[in-house]
Amino acid sequence: MKRKICKALICAALATSLWAGASTKVYAWDGKIDGTGTHAMIVTQGVSILENDLSRNEPESVRKNLEILKENMHELQLGSTYPDYDKNAYDLYQDHFWDPDTDNNFSKDNSWYLAYSIPDTGESQIRKFSALARYEWQRGNYKQATFYLGEAMHYFGDIDTPYHPANVTAVDSAGHVKFETFAEERKEQYKINTAGCKTNEDFYADILKNKDFNAWSKEYARGFAKTGKSIYYSHASMSHSWDDWDYSAKVTLANSQKGTAGYIYRFLHDVSEGNDPSVGKNVKELVAYISTSGEKDAGTDDYMYFGIKTKDGKTQEWEMDNPGNDF
């Protein structure tokens, strides 16, 4: 169901600005619903970079899984743009933002936002969709897994841009959309084809050191997001020149491509080696998909409950009544 957020508006001017923000697509890198645009370029180059950087001593299982991924390239591209068109997503794209210094999106950090804060961030969405991708891949559902991996990389691309890790929305600055359009129009000249090393060298080797995917992913993403945020203030705001924007797009798009190659490398090793980051750890977040499409007369205003039974036989049940009529 569409995630509507009710707001108490304190003045007409604020109401106007919020309406404009909600009705305008607040993309990070540009992406089209058909799997084209900047986001699609990033994931396509991410695969190409990894292929170019593979060292001779990579396991055959990793190479085979890379070939499977390449066979599903269009699903990766479609997934990489889908979050901007998901009808079940938050109206203001709150979960596409993440300040690496506060660990929040703009719904907690920006003073103009008067509705309920949203805990999901661009960083947490990377981990969520990476987990879904691993789950489907390990069951042989490669097409769906690749789509989910594309979604994960969408959020990684978002938090690499200058505006999203700075929590600067289109409401805060017209530069948000202008910069992303600037990058989209010039994306071909910002392509890179290598991370600058082989997979047996430091950049890739460091990616595999921490077996705890969630802990690794958060800090890996944080490094790229900090660069993006810093560049917003130094080169990418509306007060900066076209040359500054060119530098900003060159650096952050290169980081998005390089970082995506790193995520894909980690993914291929995890699925090839059967790594499950949840083994031996307490589950802090449970992701469940619940559909009412098969229930006669079920509607979005009906009371719904979700329950689980643990190993010790205890049953827990919760009413789905989050703010915004969301699950």
BELDA-V38574 format. One record per backbone hydrogen bond with DSSP energy under -1.0 kcal/mol. NH is the residue of the N-H (numbers start at 1). CO is the residue of the C=O. E is the energy in kcal/mol with one decimal. If there is no record, write none. Layout:
nh:NH co:CO e:E
nh:NH co:CO e:E
//
This chain:
nh:3 co:89 e:-1.1
nh:4 co:2 e:-1.4
nh:15 co:11 e:-2.1
nh:16 co:12 e:-2.4
nh:17 co:13 e:-2.1
nh:18 co:14 e:-2.5
nh:19 co:15 e:-2.3
nh:20 co:16 e:-2.1
nh:21 co:17 e:-2.0
nh:22 co:18 e:-2.5
nh:23 co:19 e:-1.9
nh:27 co:25 e:-1.1
nh:32 co:36 e:-3.4
nh:35 co:32 e:-1.9
nh:39 co:30 e:-2.7
nh:41 co:37 e:-2.2
nh:42 co:38 e:-2.3
nh:43 co:39 e:-1.9
nh:44 co:40 e:-2.3
nh:45 co:41 e:-2.7
nh:46 co:42 e:-2.1
nh:47 co:43 e:-1.9
nh:48 co:44 e:-2.0
nh:49 co:45 e:-3.3
nh:50 co:46 e:-2.0
nh:51 co:47 e:-2.5
nh:52 co:48 e:-2.3
nh:53 co:49 e:-1.9
nh:54 co:50 e:-1.2
nh:58 co:55 e:-1.4
nh:63 co:59 e:-1.7
nh:64 co:60 e:-2.6
nh:65 co:61 e:-2.1
nh:66 co:62 e:-2.1
nh:67 co:63 e:-1.9
nh:68 co:64 e:-1.9
nh:69 co:65 e:-2.3
nh:70 co:66 e:-2.4
nh:71 co:67 e:-1.9
nh:73 co:70 e:-1.5
nh:76 co:72 e:-1.6
nh:77 co:73 e:-2.3
nh:78 co:74 e:-2.7
nh:79 co:75 e:-2.7
nh:80 co:76 e:-1.7
nh:82 co:78 e:-1.6
nh:84 co:81 e:-1.4
nh:85 co:82 e:-3.0
nh:89 co:86 e:-1.6
nh:91 co:3 e:-1.4
nh:93 co:90 e:-1.3
nh:96 co:93 e:-2.0
nh:97 co:94 e:-1.5
nh:99 co:104 e:-3.0
nh:103 co:99 e:-2.7
nh:108 co:105 e:-1.6
nh:109 co:105 e:-1.3
nh:110 co:106 e:-2.6
nh:113 co:110 e:-1.1
nh:122 co:97 e:-1.9
nh:125 co:121 e:-2.1
nh:126 co:122 e:-1.3
nh:127 co:123 e:-1.4
nh:128 co:124 e:-2.2
nh:129 co:125 e:-2.5
nh:130 co:126 e:-1.9
nh:131 co:127 e:-2.0
nh:132 co:128 e:-1.9
nh:133 co:129 e:-2.1
nh:134 co:130 e:-2.4
nh:135 co:131 e:-2.3
nh:136 co:132 e:-2.2
nh:137 co:133 e:-2.3
nh:138 co:134 e:-2.5
nh:140 co:137 e:-2.0
nh:141 co:136 e:-2.6
nh:142 co:140 e:-1.6
nh:145 co:141 e:-2.5
nh:146 co:142 e:-2.5
nh:147 co:143 e:-1.8
nh:148 co:144 e:-2.4
nh:149 co:145 e:-2.4
nh:150 co:146 e:-2.2
nh:151 co:147 e:-1.9
nh:152 co:148 e:-2.5
nh:153 co:149 e:-2.2
nh:154 co:150 e:-1.5
nh:155 co:151 e:-1.7
nh:156 co:152 e:-1.7
nh:157 co:153 e:-2.6
nh:158 co:154 e:-2.2
nh:159 co:155 e:-1.9
nh:160 co:157 e:-1.0
nh:161 co:158 e:-1.0
nh:165 co:161 e:-1.0
nh:167 co:164 e:-1.3
nh:168 co:163 e:-2.5
nh:173 co:169 e:-2.0
nh:176 co:173 e:-1.3
nh:178 co:174 e:-1.6
nh:179 co:175 e:-3.0
nh:180 co:176 e:-1.4
nh:181 co:177 e:-2.2
nh:182 co:178 e:-2.4
nh:183 co:179 e:-2.4
nh:184 co:180 e:-2.2
nh:185 co:181 e:-2.4
nh:189 co:186 e:-1.4
nh:190 co:187 e:-1.4
nh:199 co:53 e:-2.1
nh:201 co:198 e:-2.0
nh:205 co:201 e:-2.9
nh:206 co:202 e:-2.9
nh:209 co:206 e:-1.0
nh:213 co:211 e:-1.2
nh:216 co:212 e:-2.7
nh:217 co:213 e:-3.5
nh:218 co:214 e:-1.9
nh:219 co:215 e:-1.5
nh:220 co:216 e:-2.7
nh:221 co:217 e:-2.9
nh:222 co:218 e:-1.8
nh:223 co:219 e:-1.7
nh:224 co:220 e:-1.2
nh:225 co:221 e:-2.7
nh:226 co:222 e:-2.6
nh:227 co:223 e:-1.3
nh:228 co:224 e:-2.1
nh:229 co:225 e:-2.8
nh:230 co:226 e:-2.4
nh:231 co:227 e:-2.2
nh:232 co:228 e:-1.6
nh:233 co:229 e:-1.4
nh:234 co:230 e:-1.7
nh:235 co:231 e:-3.0
nh:236 co:231 e:-1.4
nh:240 co:237 e:-1.6
nh:245 co:241 e:-2.2
nh:246 co:242 e:-2.5
nh:247 co:243 e:-2.1
nh:248 co:244 e:-2.7
nh:249 co:245 e:-2.9
nh:250 co:246 e:-2.2
nh:251 co:247 e:-2.4
nh:252 co:248 e:-2.6
nh:253 co:249 e:-2.2
nh:254 co:250 e:-1.4
nh:255 co:251 e:-2.2
nh:256 co:252 e:-2.2
nh:257 co:253 e:-2.1
nh:258 co:254 e:-2.7
nh:259 co:255 e:-3.2
nh:260 co:256 e:-2.0
nh:261 co:257 e:-2.1
nh:262 co:258 e:-1.8
nh:263 co:259 e:-2.2
nh:264 co:260 e:-2.7
nh:265 co:261 e:-2.2
nh:266 co:262 e:-2.3
nh:267 co:263 e:-2.7
nh:268 co:264 e:-2.7
nh:269 co:265 e:-1.9
nh:270 co:266 e:-2.6
nh:271 co:267 e:-2.6
nh:272 co:268 e:-1.7
nh:273 co:269 e:-2.3
nh:275 co:270 e:-2.3
nh:279 co:276 e:-1.7
nh:281 co:278 e:-1.9
nh:295 co:292 e:-1.8
nh:298 co:295 e:-1.5
nh:302 co:299 e:-1.4
nh:306 co:318 e:-2.8
nh:308 co:316 e:-2.1
nh:310 co:314 e:-2.5
nh:313 co:310 e:-2.0
nh:316 co:308 e:-2.7
nh:318 co:306 e:-2.8
nh:320 co:304 e:-2.7
nh:321 co:319 e:-1.5
nh:325 co:322 e:-1.0
//
